[in-house]
């Protein structure tokens, strides 16, 4: 259905290999390298999650939407780690997006009640 060039490009994008500008310490191969890259991914998203949780708490909008968001992020990140360690490409990306959606739900939970009172 797709040309070999498109299929190869797609597999390269979903492979989870480090980019050429990645520091040499993170270019290790095998599951150790994948775990290092998974940790790096976590370190990039966790501060955003924490900020979203603090924002929800600061504005006092701890409701079902914020609980779902926090639960989705936490659960998806737990599932993401073994998927990344074992090199499962497409499902891993889907799970990462579920975690991102959890952060979006947290941000929406902090803003939606304010929009309803306008």
C-alpha positions in Angstrom: 0.0 0.0 0.0 2.8 2.4 0.9 6.0 2.8 -1.0 9.1 1.2 0.6 10.5 4.6 1.2 7.5 5.7 3.2 7.5 2.5 5.2 11.2 2.8 6.0 10.8 6.4 7.1 7.8 5.4 9.3 9.8 2.6 10.9 12.7 5.0 11.6 10.4 7.5 13.2 8.8 4.9 15.5 12.0 3.0 16.4 12.9 5.1 19.4 16.5 5.4 18.5 18.4 8.4 19.8 18.8 11.4 17.5 22.4 12.2 16.3 22.6 15.2 18.6 21.9 13.0 21.6 24.8 12.9 24.1 27.0 9.8 23.8 25.9 8.7 27.3 22.4 8.1 26.0 23.3 6.4 22.8 23.9 3.0 24.4 22.1 0.1 22.7 19.7 -2.5 24.0 17.4 -2.3 26.9 19.8 -0.2 29.0 19.8 2.6 26.4 16.0 2.4 26.0 15.6 2.7 29.8 17.9 5.7 29.8 15.9 7.3 27.0 12.6 6.5 28.8 14.0 8.2 31.9 14.9 11.3 29.8 11.3 11.3 28.4 9.9 11.1 32.0 12.2 14.0 33.2 10.9 16.1 30.3 7.1 15.5 31.0 7.0 15.2 34.8 7.6 18.9 35.6 4.7 19.8 33.3 2.5 17.2 35.1 3.5 18.6 38.5 2.8 22.2 37.4 -0.6 21.1 36.1 -1.4 19.4 39.4 -0.3 22.4 41.4 -2.4 24.7 39.2 -5.5 22.6 39.7 -4.9 22.6 43.4 -4.2 26.3 43.6 -7.4 27.3 41.8 -9.4 24.7 43.9 -10.8 22.7 41.0 -10.1 19.2 42.2 -12.9 17.4 40.5 -13.5 14.2 38.5 -11.7 15.7 35.4 -8.5 16.4 37.3 -8.6 13.0 39.0 -9.0 11.3 35.6 -6.1 13.4 34.2 -3.8 12.6 37.0 -4.7 8.9 36.9 -4.3 8.7 33.1 -0.8 10.3 33.3 0.4 8.2 36.2 -1.0 4.9 34.7 0.2 5.6 31.2 3.7 6.4 32.4 3.8 3.1 34.4 2.8 1.2 31.2 5.1 3.3 29.0 8.3 2.2 30.9 8.2 -1.5 30.1 7.0 -0.8 26.6 10.0 1.4 26.0 12.4 -1.0 27.7 11.2 -3.9 25.4 11.2 -1.7 22.3 7.5 -1.9 21.4 7.2 1.0 18.9 3.6 1.9 18.1 1.8 0.9 21.3 4.5 2.9 23.2 3.7 6.0 21.2 0.0 5.5 21.9 0.6 5.2 25.6 2.8 8.3 25.6 -0.1 10.2 24.0 -2.5 8.9 26.7 -0.1 10.3 29.3 -0.1 13.6 27.4 -3.9 13.6 27.3 -3.9 13.2 31.1 -1.9 16.5 31.4 -4.4 18.1 29.0 -7.3 17.0 31.2 -5.5 18.5 34.2 -5.1 21.8 32.4 -8.7 21.8 31.3 -9.9 21.0 34.8 -8.1 24.1 36.0 -9.7 26.4 33.3 -13.1 25.0 32.5 -14.8 26.1 35.7 -13.5 29.6 35.1 -15.0 29.7 31.7 -18.4 28.6 32.9 -18.6 31.5 35.4 -18.2 34.2 32.7 
